């Protein structure tokens, strides 16, 4: 499946350079391993697409909705979550 999303210029450039290899989004859509993420650069100042886009294959998905079963709710509320990329 193809999933199209907006991405702001500073993040688009990081993804384009290979420095950013993950994305965090509100899970209001279905995303699965093997899906193609189409990232269209969006300028929040002009409120228009720039015309640049990237396609990235989804290789891993973390769903956070049920992470409260692994962690104490008080800790989640106090600290939130951190998402880390590693090589």
MIBA-474706 format. One line per field, with one value per residue (C-alpha): residue number from 1; residue in three letters; chain; x, y, z. Coordinates in nm, 2 decimals, always signed. Layout:
! MIBA-474706
pos <- (NUM,...)
code <- (ALA,...)
unit <- (A,...)
x <- (X,...)
y <- (Y,...)
z <- (Z,...)
***
This chain:
! MIBA-474706
pos <- (1,2,3,4,5,6,7,8,9,10,11,12,13,14,15,16,17,18,19,20,21,22,23,24,25,26,27,28,29,30,31,32,33,34,35,36,37,38,39,40,41,42,43,44,45,46,47,48,49,50,51,52,53,54,55,56,57,58,59,60,61,62,63,64,65,66,67,68,69,70,71,72,73,74,75,76,77,78,79,80,81,82,83,84,85,86,87)
code <- (UNK,UNK,UNK,UNK,UNK,UNK,UNK,UNK,UNK,UNK,UNK,UNK,UNK,UNK,UNK,UNK,UNK,UNK,UNK,UNK,UNK,UNK,UNK,UNK,UNK,UNK,UNK,UNK,UNK,UNK,UNK,UNK,UNK,UNK,UNK,UNK,UNK,UNK,UNK,UNK,UNK,UNK,UNK,UNK,UNK,UNK,UNK,UNK,UNK,UNK,UNK,UNK,UNK,UNK,UNK,UNK,UNK,UNK,UNK,UNK,UNK,UNK,UNK,UNK,UNK,UNK,UNK,UNK,UNK,UNK,UNK,UNK,UNK,UNK,UNK,UNK,UNK,UNK,UNK,UNK,UNK,UNK,UNK,UNK,UNK,UNK,UNK)
unit <- (A,A,A,A,A,A,A,A,A,A,A,A,A,A,A,A,A,A,A,A,A,A,A,A,A,A,A,A,A,A,A,A,A,A,A,A,A,A,A,A,A,A,A,A,A,A,A,A,A,A,A,A,A,A,A,A,A,A,A,A,A,A,A,A,A,A,A,A,A,A,A,A,A,A,A,A,A,A,A,A,A,A,A,A,A,A,A)
x <- (+0.00,+0.11,+0.08,+0.12,+0.22,+0.33,+0.68,+0.83,+1.14,+1.39,+1.28,+1.26,+1.62,+1.74,+1.55,+1.70,+2.05,+2.00,+2.05,+1.69,+1.58,+1.26,+0.94,+0.69,+0.32,-0.02,-0.14,-0.46,-0.37,-0.26,+0.11,+0.27,+0.61,+0.65,+0.42,+0.56,+0.57,+0.54,+0.68,+0.58,+0.76,+0.52,+0.61,+0.42,+0.48,+0.33,+0.09,+0.18,+0.37,+0.71,+0.70,+0.97,+0.88,+1.05,+0.94,+1.06,+0.98,+0.86,+1.09,+0.98,+0.67,+0.63,+0.28,+0.27,-0.10,-0.05,+0.29,+0.12,+0.11,+0.49,+0.54,+0.38,+0.12,+0.28,+0.62,+0.47,+0.29,+0.60,+0.86,+0.68,+0.86,+1.19,+1.24,+1.59,+1.76,+2.07,+2.31)
y <- (+0.00,+0.36,+0.61,+0.98,+1.23,+1.59,+1.66,+2.00,+2.11,+2.07,+1.71,+1.64,+1.75,+1.52,+1.23,+1.31,+1.32,+0.99,+1.14,+1.09,+0.73,+0.73,+0.92,+0.97,+1.04,+1.03,+0.68,+0.79,+0.56,+0.20,+0.15,-0.19,-0.33,-0.33,-0.03,+0.27,+0.60,+0.89,+1.20,+1.53,+1.84,+2.10,+2.46,+2.56,+2.93,+2.93,+2.64,+2.48,+2.17,+2.25,+1.99,+1.77,+1.42,+1.10,+0.74,+0.52,+0.16,+0.09,-0.17,-0.15,-0.03,+0.05,+0.11,+0.29,+0.27,-0.03,+0.06,+0.16,-0.22,-0.22,+0.10,+0.27,+0.54,+0.79,+0.75,+0.79,+1.11,+1.25,+1.16,+1.07,+0.85,+0.88,+0.73,+0.64,+0.53,+0.32,+0.15)
z <- (+0.00,-0.06,+0.21,+0.13,+0.40,+0.43,+0.56,+0.65,+0.46,+0.75,+0.80,+0.42,+0.39,+0.67,+0.52,+0.18,+0.32,+0.50,+0.84,+0.95,+0.91,+1.12,+1.15,+1.43,+1.34,+1.50,+1.42,+1.24,+0.94,+0.89,+0.82,+0.78,+0.69,+0.31,+0.26,+0.07,+0.24,+0.00,+0.17,+0.00,+0.11,+0.25,+0.33,+0.65,+0.58,+0.23,+0.31,-0.02,-0.15,-0.29,-0.56,-0.41,-0.29,-0.17,-0.15,+0.14,+0.20,+0.56,+0.72,+1.08,+1.27,+1.64,+1.77,+2.10,+2.19,+2.42,+2.56,+2.88,+2.96,+2.96,+3.16,+3.45,+3.34,+3.59,+3.42,+3.08,+3.19,+3.36,+3.10,+2.77,+2.52,+2.34,+2.00,+1.91,+1.59,+1.61,+1.38)
***
